[in-house]
Amino acid sequence: MNKKKIFVACDSINISKIKEIIRKTENSKLEVGYKFGLEFLNSKDGRKFISKLKNKIIFGDYKFADIPNTCASAVKAVKDLNFNYLTIHISSGLEALKAVKKVSGKTKIIGVTILTSLDNKSLKQIGYSKEVKKIVLEQAKLANKANLDAIVCSPNEVNLVKKVFKKEIITPGIRFNSKENDQKRIQTPKQAYKNGSDWLVIGRPITKGNINNNIKNLINHLK
Ligand code: C5P
């Protein structure tokens, strides 16, 4: 059977903590990639650390959201880090998505839909009148049009996205229990794979507390 795939969210500015996360999550039962987000990428030593990583699947979660020229220039600016995956907000618009794809080379470009920390109420607050699901569907169509390589959405929207987007689907918003933290649209790992996610992104449920135990619990939960 194919190994289940997870990206571990390396959200810390502490290099020793990041090393501990990597060491303790490498596991023969899972395919593990490492996601570096705004916290680590903006930290003093983050970039240098990533430049030295070898033989790992690495995901630069920059969540670019800007005009086409700036997004494409930013992708070029991080080329030396050889990320396997990079993110751009689909809300940057079709032209920005196309501009990024033009310069991305071997790096896969992931389109980020509505953040998993938002629900219908929060969308209203920022002036969007459609529901989460409707917007995610429109954004998935746009990602397809721009020939993006993957999509980030909540596990609740995988079925919907699959109708219009046939490549990789990556889902954060993963929780073993009802401890949501700041996430709103959540599912358990088992349910997220059942829905058809190719990769799960898991941060705090693995990296907080005892990492070895958390990984064991994940593997047991998936049996
Ligand atoms: O700790 P937790 O499991 O909530 O971490 C989720 C990770 O996925 C964070 O690094 C967050 O930035 C990222 N992410 C997300 N929702 C998105 C896109 C990325 O939670 N829509």
Residues whose N, C-alpha, C, O or C-beta is under 5 A from the ligand:
A	BS01	C5P	A9 D11 G37 I114 L115 T116 V152 P172 G173 I174 V201 I202 G203 R204 P205
